Amino acid sequence: MLKKILNKREKIVLYIAGVVIISAVVFRFVIYPLAMKYSVLSQDIRVTRARLIKYMQILNQKDDLQNKYSEFSANLKLSQQPQDTYVGVLSELENLAKLSNIRITDVRPQDKLGETAKKEAIVDLRTEGVLEDYMKFIYNIETSLWLLRIKKLQLSAKSNTNKLEGSFTIYQLSVPSI
């Protein structure tokens, strides 16, 4: 029946249109979703490879970091006894004050912590100096290898001079046992 209604040219156009429509449907519902899934999976593989490379670099540095840490901790010679901890902290504070041109007028070690005093040291410190020197001193304390932190700080101006009086409460962070 189709032969009688359509001539040869119309049949060719009909077949071409059918192939185009079927191709479009197959592309839209089969090929395109597969291509998108392939693209997403390829991106995931690239990200995972980059992470693995980064993790491998970190693992390769592990031994170096452990060696440097052991050298670092050996150089600090941190003691477990509270008296030695205070001696070390006080000598470190004295050195930092000298580097910053700050004059220490009073030092009072605190022993209010009881059991935790074996691992930490708290020191009240009274000082004199100029503002620029205090800035250096505070920076040096916060970046000290002894893990010193300023808990309380008060600066007040001395009368008729450009010097400041400082009152610090400084504590040493406890180092957990490894």
Residue pairs with C-beta under 8 A, 6 or more apart in sequence:
2 11
6 14
72 145
76 145
76 146
77 88
78 85
78 88
78 175
79 85
79 88
80 118
80 119
81 118
82 111
82 117
82 118
82 121
85 118
85 119
85 120
85 121
85 172
86 109
86 121
86 123
88 146
89 121
89 123
89 146
89 148
89 170
89 172
90 107
90 109
90 123
92 144
92 146
92 148
93 104
93 107
93 123
93 125
93 141
93 148
93 170
94 104
96 137
96 140
96 141
96 144
97 103
97 104
97 127
97 137
99 136
99 140
100 129
100 133
100 134
100 136
100 137
100 140
101 129
101 130
101 133
101 136
102 127
102 128
102 129
102 133
102 134
102 137
102 166
103 127
103 128
103 129
104 125
104 126
104 127
105 126
105 127
105 128
106 124
106 125
106 126
107 123
107 124
107 125
107 126
108 123
108 124
108 125
109 121
109 122
109 123
109 124
110 122
110 123
110 124
110 169
111 117
112 122
113 120
113 122
116 174
119 174
119 175
120 171
120 172
120 173
120 174
121 171
121 172
122 151
122 169
122 170
122 171
122 172
123 168
123 169
123 170
123 171
124 167
124 168
124 169
125 166
125 167
125 168
125 169
125 170
126 165
126 166
126 167
126 168
127 134
127 137
127 165
127 166
127 167
127 168
128 158
128 163
128 164
128 165
128 166
129 137
129 163
129 164
129 166
130 162
130 163
130 164
131 155
131 164
134 155
134 164
134 166
138 150
138 153
141 148
141 149
141 150
141 170
142 148
142 149
142 150
146 172
147 172
147 173
147 175
148 170
148 171
148 172
148 173
149 170
149 171
149 172
149 173
150 168
150 169
150 170
151 169
151 170
151 171
152 167
152 168
152 169
153 166
153 167
153 168
153 169
154 166
154 167
155 164
155 165
155 166
155 167
156 164
156 165
156 167
157 163
157 164
157 165
158 164
158 165
